[in-house]
Amino acid sequence: MVDTDMVEEATPRASRPISHPSLKDAAAAYLREQILTGKLRPGAKIDQDEISEALGMSRVPVREALIELAQESLIDAVPRRGAFVARLERSDVIDHYRIFGLIAGLAASRAAGALTDEQLAELRRMHEAFIAAPLPEEKAYWNHEFHKMINLAGGSRRLASVLRLLSRSLPVRYFEVVPQWADISARHHARILEALEARDAHEAQRMIEHHVAESGDLAVEILQEMGYWDRDPGDPEEATEPGAA
């Protein structure tokens, strides 16, 4: 599984409405999860008051989060009507993963020549910890650490920044919903690690791109099974005409 961005949660220091980057990030992360797991369906109007109450924050960071999600094409902002969940097509999800894979692959090719022997040993320990982890959340943690080390090893702040941005909109916690993905991911990680240990930049890049591409295919399958692309039979226009009602 590919690396995902972790959002640091924070508690407001006072009850007065404030705008704080961590609150906006927390609101954006919450809304992304709701959207990308199908809990908020395409065409659904975002109730800012409801979101604010659910997260225990003012509307200000929620509104800022919606602006950010509109820039990620997850939200359609309709003037004088409000914010609606955008409809993601299957090709949108696939394309997003392909783009992520290209950048992650480039980072892996840089890592092949940059990782020290000590870092490679640590990467192997992470891989072994991932395999041994009994719980999905533990596997998700070691997966994150494994990919983070690779992504940062080349020392490119630009690559790391782009990967962090793209990772925010990668849907679904695979290890929680697809038990067999842990075994698949472990096999992929083993081949990625072998390429890095061999200092084979081309193979490391190829394997990361393959790993991420399969993640994208799986994401589409999971979203399909969740009924993400099913229209509500009671409101057939909801998914395509967010501002019509």
Disulfide bonds with the S-S distance in Angstrom:
none
